[in-house]
Amino acid sequence: MSPRFFFTTLFSALGAAGIVIFGSNAIEANVEPTIATEAKPMPVTVERFELKNSYAASTRFLGVIEAASDSNIGFEVAGVLSKLDAKEGDFVTTGQLLGRLDIRQQRAALALAKAQEKEVAAQLELAKLNLQRVNSLLAQSLVSQREADDARLNVEATQARLETTQASVRNAEIVIEKSELRAPFDAVVSQRITEPGSIIGPNVPVLRLVSVGEREAHVGISPKFANLAEIGATYTLHVGRDKVSARLRSIGADVDPQTLTVLAVLTLPDDTALRVGQTVALEFEERINETGGWLPLTALLEGDKGLWTVLVTKENADGELITARESVEVVYSEGERVFVRGTVLTDTDVVSSGMQRLSPGSPVDIVPAIRVVN
């Protein structure tokens, strides 16, 4: 073996040994324990739990705003719609002319009826004069009683024909009157259903009118609350974030077979700026006798068998403030809080935030809750 080859092999072996020793020391340094010997208290906010004998439960039912009068109106007689002045969004007053039918044929019928009336009136006048002459001759025994009776009955028959023609005249006038469409109440034109030129049948809708002023809320409520509600009492309606007080005007006597609800009608104040078709919620409040207390939703942790757990604070033997676990059952929820019953004692502080970092027995430090004001 040459000296050069010997020294090369020696240096390589020494280098490998150094790398092994250095790596072992580094590994040992990394696996040294770094566990803290003392846990620091975690800052938390708490909610004082107070036992109560009952709670107020709110129940809401959806409804819709309706006008006191919301009608589809049309003509009572048939004809061709010749004019329709009312447009969608127009305000109309009671008795205002809205549209009319083509009445040329009705005018001709009226003229014919009036002509027949004049003709029969003349015949009646002639029959009365003839009756007077016959009665005069009968007194002189120049005519028979039969001729006198014929003259009298002719007057009565002509009088009846005159009344018939007069009725025909009045009927033609009524048809012409009903060929005009007038507003039955103060309203806003919500929809034009038919346009001019259309052939209109009796009672075919032409316009939809929504009355102005008084508004009503029609709400379907459960039979339970229908029995508890009081006619004339004031209840709260929720419209978005707003609240409106309304008076209960009536409650239906039957249950809707589809919704299984009873119709409640509430009258809104005159100054309420609500539109027909808006959705509202009628709120009822009832007192439930149940022992428990209120907690924020943030205080709940999921437990076993449908129960929830909370962390409460208490002092240990060394006087330190630590957490302990208690079980609760949610009885009623309302927004961001719940009414619960369980093993939590009254006047106990329940942790309401920071629970994801805690476990039973963890030391804590109570800090005041910060409320954000918008």
C-alpha positions as CSV (number, residue, x, y, z in Angstrom):
1,M,0.0,0.0,0.0
2,S,1.4,3.4,-1.0
3,P,1.8,6.1,1.7
4,R,-0.5,8.4,-0.3
5,F,-3.4,5.9,-0.4
6,F,-3.0,5.2,3.3
7,F,-3.3,8.9,4.4
8,T,-6.3,9.4,2.1
9,T,-8.1,6.5,3.7
10,L,-7.2,7.7,7.2
11,F,-8.5,11.3,6.6
12,S,-11.8,10.0,5.1
13,A,-12.4,7.7,8.2
14,L,-11.7,10.6,10.6
15,G,-14.2,12.9,8.7
16,A,-17.0,10.3,8.8
17,A,-16.5,9.8,12.5
18,G,-16.7,13.5,13.2
19,I,-20.0,13.8,11.3
20,V,-21.6,11.0,13.3
21,I,-20.5,12.5,16.6
22,F,-21.7,16.0,15.7
23,G,-25.1,14.7,14.5
24,S,-25.7,12.7,17.7
25,N,-25.0,15.7,19.8
26,A,-27.5,17.8,17.8
27,I,-30.2,15.2,18.1
28,E,-29.8,15.0,21.8
29,A,-30.0,18.7,22.1
30,N,-33.3,18.8,20.2
31,V,-35.0,16.2,22.3
32,E,-34.3,17.8,25.7
33,P,-37.6,18.5,27.5
34,T,-39.1,22.1,27.2
35,I,-42.2,21.6,29.3
36,A,-43.0,24.7,31.5
37,T,-43.0,23.9,35.2
38,E,-45.8,26.4,35.9
39,A,-49.0,27.1,33.9
40,K,-50.0,30.8,33.5
41,P,-53.6,31.8,34.2
42,M,-55.6,32.3,31.0
43,P,-57.7,35.5,30.7
44,V,-61.4,34.8,30.3
45,T,-64.7,36.7,30.6
46,V,-67.5,35.3,32.7
47,E,-71.3,35.6,33.0
48,R,-73.1,35.4,36.4
49,F,-75.6,32.6,36.4
50,E,-78.8,33.3,38.3
51,L,-81.6,30.8,38.8
52,K,-85.1,31.8,37.9
53,N,-88.5,30.1,38.3
54,S,-89.8,31.0,34.8
55,Y,-88.9,32.6,31.5
56,A,-90.8,34.6,28.8
57,A,-90.9,32.7,25.5
58,S,-91.6,34.7,22.3
59,T,-93.4,33.1,19.3
60,R,-93.7,34.7,16.0
61,F,-96.1,34.1,13.1
62,L,-95.6,35.5,9.6
63,G,-98.3,37.5,7.8
64,V,-98.7,40.1,5.1
65,I,-99.9,43.7,4.8
66,E,-103.3,44.1,3.1
67,A,-105.3,47.2,2.2
68,A,-108.7,47.7,3.7
69,S,-110.1,47.4,0.2
70,D,-108.2,45.7,-2.6
71,S,-110.5,45.0,-5.5
72,N,-110.6,44.1,-9.2
73,I,-113.3,46.2,-10.8
74,G,-115.0,45.9,-14.1
75,F,-118.2,46.7,-16.0
76,E,-121.6,45.2,-15.2
77,V,-122.5,45.0,-18.8
78,A,-120.9,43.7,-21.9
79,G,-119.3,45.8,-24.7
80,V,-116.2,47.0,-26.4
81,L,-113.8,49.0,-24.2
82,S,-113.5,52.3,-26.0
83,K,-111.6,54.4,-23.4
84,L,-109.5,53.7,-20.3
85,D,-108.1,56.9,-18.7
86,A,-106.7,55.3,-15.5
87,K,-103.0,54.4,-15.5
88,E,-101.0,52.3,-13.1
89,G,-99.9,54.4,-10.1
90,D,-102.7,57.0,-10.6
91,F,-104.5,58.2,-7.5
92,V,-108.3,58.2,-8.1
93,T,-111.1,59.5,-5.9
94,T,-114.6,58.1,-5.3
95,G,-116.8,58.6,-8.3
96,Q,-114.1,59.5,-10.7
97,L,-114.6,58.3,-14.3
98,L,-112.0,55.7,-15.1
99,G,-113.2,54.2,-18.5
100,R,-116.2,53.7,-20.7
101,L,-117.6,51.2,-23.3
102,D,-118.7,51.9,-26.8
103,I,-122.4,52.9,-26.3
104,R,-123.6,53.6,-29.9
105,Q,-125.7,50.5,-29.9
106,Q,-127.1,51.3,-26.5
107,R,-128.0,54.9,-27.6
108,A,-129.9,53.4,-30.6
109,A,-131.8,51.1,-28.3
110,L,-132.6,54.0,-26.0
111,A,-133.9,56.1,-28.9
112,L,-136.1,53.2,-30.1
113,A,-137.5,52.7,-26.6
114,K,-138.4,56.4,-26.3
115,A,-140.1,56.4,-29.7
116,Q,-142.2,53.4,-28.6
117,E,-143.0,55.2,-25.4
118,K,-144.4,58.2,-27.4
119,E,-146.4,55.9,-29.6
120,V,-148.0,54.0,-26.8
121,A,-148.6,57.2,-24.9
122,A,-150.6,58.6,-27.9
123,Q,-152.5,55.3,-28.1
124,L,-153.4,55.6,-24.4
125,E,-154.6,59.2,-24.9
126,L,-156.8,58.0,-27.8
127,A,-158.2,55.1,-25.7
128,K,-159.1,57.4,-22.8
129,L,-161.0,59.8,-25.2
130,N,-162.8,56.8,-26.7
131,L,-163.8,55.6,-23.2
132,Q,-165.2,59.0,-22.3
133,R,-167.5,58.9,-25.5
134,V,-168.6,55.4,-24.8
135,N,-169.5,56.1,-21.2
136,S,-171.5,59.2,-22.4
137,L,-173.4,57.1,-25.0
138,L,-174.0,54.3,-22.4
139,A,-175.7,56.8,-20.1
140,Q,-178.1,57.6,-23.0
141,S,-178.6,53.8,-23.6
142,L,-177.1,54.3,-27.1
143,V,-174.4,51.6,-26.7
144,S,-174.3,48.3,-24.9
145,Q,-172.5,47.5,-21.7
146,R,-170.2,45.2,-23.6
147,E,-168.9,48.1,-25.8
148,A,-168.3,50.1,-22.6
149,D,-166.3,47.2,-21.1
150,D,-164.2,46.9,-24.2
151,A,-163.3,50.6,-24.2
152,R,-162.4,50.4,-20.5
153,L,-160.2,47.3,-20.9
154,N,-158.5,48.9,-23.9
155,V,-157.4,51.8,-21.8
156,E,-156.0,49.4,-19.1
157,A,-154.1,47.3,-21.8
158,T,-152.7,50.4,-23.4
159,Q,-151.6,51.7,-19.9
160,A,-149.8,48.4,-19.3
161,R,-148.0,48.7,-22.7
162,L,-146.9,52.2,-21.8
163,E,-145.4,51.0,-18.5
164,T,-143.6,48.3,-20.5
165,T,-142.1,50.8,-22.9
166,Q,-141.2,53.1,-20.0
167,A,-139.3,50.2,-18.4
168,S,-137.5,49.6,-21.7
169,V,-136.4,53.3,-21.7
170,R,-135.2,53.0,-18.1
171,N,-133.3,49.8,-18.8
172,A,-131.6,51.4,-21.8
173,E,-130.6,54.4,-19.7
174,I,-129.2,52.0,-17.0
175,V,-127.1,50.1,-19.6
176,I,-125.6,53.5,-20.7
177,E,-124.9,54.5,-17.1
178,K,-123.2,51.2,-16.4
179,S,-121.1,51.6,-19.6
180,E,-119.1,54.1,-17.5
181,L,-116.5,52.7,-15.0
182,R,-116.2,54.9,-11.9
183,A,-114.0,54.5,-8.8
184,P,-115.9,53.0,-5.9
185,F,-113.5,54.4,-3.3
186,D,-110.4,56.5,-3.0
187,A,-107.6,54.3,-4.2
188,V,-104.4,53.9,-6.2
189,V,-104.5,52.1,-9.6
190,S,-102.4,49.0,-9.0
191,Q,-102.8,47.3,-12.3
192,R,-104.4,47.7,-15.7
193,I,-105.7,44.3,-16.6
194,T,-107.4,45.1,-19.9
195,E,-106.6,47.6,-22.7
196,P,-108.9,49.7,-24.9
197,G,-110.4,47.8,-27.9
198,S,-111.0,44.6,-25.9
199,I,-114.4,43.0,-25.9
200,I,-115.5,43.0,-22.2
201,G,-118.0,40.7,-20.7
202,P,-120.0,41.4,-17.5
203,N,-117.9,41.4,-14.3
204,V,-114.6,40.9,-16.2
205,P,-111.8,42.7,-14.3
206,V,-110.4,45.8,-16.0
207,L,-108.5,47.5,-13.2
208,R,-107.1,46.6,-9.8
209,L,-107.6,49.3,-7.2
210,V,-105.9,49.4,-3.8
211,S,-107.5,51.7,-1.3
212,V,-105.4,54.4,0.4
213,G,-105.3,55.0,4.1
214,E,-106.1,52.2,6.5
215,R,-103.8,49.1,6.3
216,E,-104.4,45.7,7.8
217,A,-102.1,42.8,8.8
218,H,-103.4,39.3,7.9
219,V,-101.5,36.7,10.0
220,G,-102.0,33.0,10.4
221,I,-101.6,32.0,14.0
222,S,-101.9,28.6,15.7
223,P,-105.2,27.6,17.4
224,K,-103.4,27.7,20.8
225,F,-102.7,31.4,20.5
226,A,-106.0,32.1,18.7
227,N,-107.7,31.0,21.9
228,L,-105.4,33.2,24.1
229,A,-105.6,36.4,21.9
230,E,-107.9,39.2,22.9
231,I,-110.0,41.2,20.4
232,G,-109.2,44.9,20.8
233,A,-105.8,44.2,22.5
234,T,-102.6,45.7,21.1
235,Y,-99.8,43.4,19.8
236,T,-96.4,44.0,18.4
237,L,-95.7,43.5,14.7
238,H,-92.1,43.2,13.4
239,V,-91.3,44.6,10.0
240,G,-87.6,44.0,9.4
241,R,-85.8,45.8,12.3
242,D,-88.8,48.0,13.0
243,K,-91.7,47.4,15.4
244,V,-95.3,48.5,14.9
245,S,-98.1,48.3,17.4
246,A,-101.4,47.1,15.9
247,R,-104.9,46.4,17.3
248,L,-106.4,42.9,16.9
249,R,-109.6,43.5,15.0
250,S,-110.8,39.9,14.5
251,I,-109.9,36.2,14.7
252,G,-111.3,33.6,12.3
253,A,-113.6,30.9,13.5
254,D,-112.1,28.1,11.3
255,V,-108.7,26.5,10.8
256,D,-107.1,26.6,7.4
257,P,-106.7,23.0,6.3
258,Q,-103.5,23.7,4.4
259,T,-101.6,25.8,7.0
260,L,-103.4,24.6,10.1
261,T,-103.6,28.2,11.2
262,V,-106.4,30.7,12.2
263,L,-106.6,34.0,10.4
264,A,-106.0,37.0,12.7
265,V,-106.6,40.5,11.3
266,L,-104.9,43.5,12.9
267,T,-105.5,47.2,12.2
268,L,-102.4,49.3,11.8
269,P,-102.2,53.0,12.8
270,D,-103.1,55.5,10.1
271,D,-99.5,57.0,10.0
272,T,-97.9,53.6,9.4
273,A,-95.9,53.7,6.2
274,L,-96.3,50.1,5.1
275,R,-97.0,48.9,1.6
276,V,-99.4,46.2,0.6
277,G,-97.7,42.9,0.2
278,Q,-94.9,43.5,2.8
279,T,-94.2,40.7,5.2
280,V,-94.7,41.1,8.9
281,A,-94.3,38.9,12.0
282,L,-96.8,38.9,14.8
283,E,-95.1,38.3,18.2
284,F,-96.8,36.6,21.1
285,E,-95.2,36.3,24.6
286,E,-96.1,33.7,27.2
287,R,-94.7,32.9,30.6
288,I,-93.3,29.4,31.0
289,N,-92.8,28.0,34.5
290,E,-89.4,26.3,34.4
291,T,-86.4,26.6,36.8
292,G,-83.2,27.6,35.1
293,G,-81.2,30.5,34.0
294,W,-79.9,32.5,31.0
295,L,-76.5,32.0,29.4
296,P,-74.9,33.3,26.2
297,L,-74.5,30.8,23.3
298,T,-70.7,31.3,23.5
299,A,-70.7,29.6,27.0
300,L,-71.9,26.3,25.6
301,L,-69.6,23.3,24.8
302,E,-71.0,20.2,23.1
303,G,-71.5,17.3,25.5
304,D,-72.8,13.8,25.5
305,K,-76.3,12.4,24.9
306,G,-77.8,15.7,23.8
307,L,-76.5,17.6,26.8
308,W,-74.2,20.6,26.8
309,T,-71.4,21.5,29.2
310,V,-70.1,24.8,30.6
311,L,-67.0,25.8,32.4
312,V,-67.5,27.5,35.8
313,T,-64.9,29.2,37.9
314,K,-64.0,28.2,41.5
315,E,-61.1,28.3,43.9
316,N,-58.9,25.3,44.6
317,A,-57.1,24.4,47.8
318,D,-54.4,26.9,47.1
319,G,-56.8,29.7,46.6
320,E,-56.2,29.8,42.8
321,L,-59.1,30.4,40.5
322,I,-59.6,27.4,38.2
323,T,-62.3,26.0,35.9
324,A,-64.7,23.1,36.5
325,R,-67.1,21.4,34.2
326,E,-70.9,21.4,34.7
327,S,-73.7,19.8,32.5
328,V,-76.7,21.8,31.3
329,E,-79.8,21.2,29.0
330,V,-81.0,23.9,26.7
331,V,-84.7,24.5,27.3
332,Y,-85.3,27.6,25.1
333,S,-83.2,29.7,22.8
334,E,-83.6,33.4,22.0
335,G,-81.2,35.1,19.6
336,E,-77.7,34.9,21.1
337,R,-78.8,33.5,24.5
338,V,-80.3,30.3,25.8
339,F,-82.3,29.3,28.9
340,V,-80.8,26.2,30.5
341,R,-81.2,24.0,33.4
342,G,-78.6,21.6,34.9
343,T,-76.0,21.3,37.6
344,V,-74.9,24.9,37.7
345,L,-75.6,26.6,41.0
346,T,-77.0,30.1,41.3
347,D,-74.6,33.1,41.5
348,T,-71.9,31.0,39.8
349,D,-69.5,32.6,37.3
350,V,-69.7,30.8,33.9
351,V,-66.9,31.2,31.4
352,S,-68.4,32.9,28.3
353,S,-65.3,33.3,26.1
354,G,-61.9,31.7,25.5
355,M,-63.1,28.1,26.3
356,Q,-61.3,26.5,23.4
357,R,-58.0,27.1,25.3
358,L,-59.3,25.7,28.6
359,S,-59.9,22.3,30.2
360,P,-61.2,21.5,33.7
361,G,-58.7,22.5,36.3
362,S,-57.0,25.2,34.2
363,P,-56.1,28.4,36.1
364,V,-57.9,31.5,34.8
365,D,-57.9,35.2,35.3
366,I,-61.3,37.0,35.0
367,V,-61.1,40.1,32.8
368,P,-64.0,42.5,32.1
369,A,-66.1,42.0,29.0
370,I,-65.6,44.5,26.2
371,R,-68.8,45.7,24.6
372,V,-68.7,47.0,21.0
373,V,-71.0,50.0,20.4
374,N,-72.0,50.5,16.8
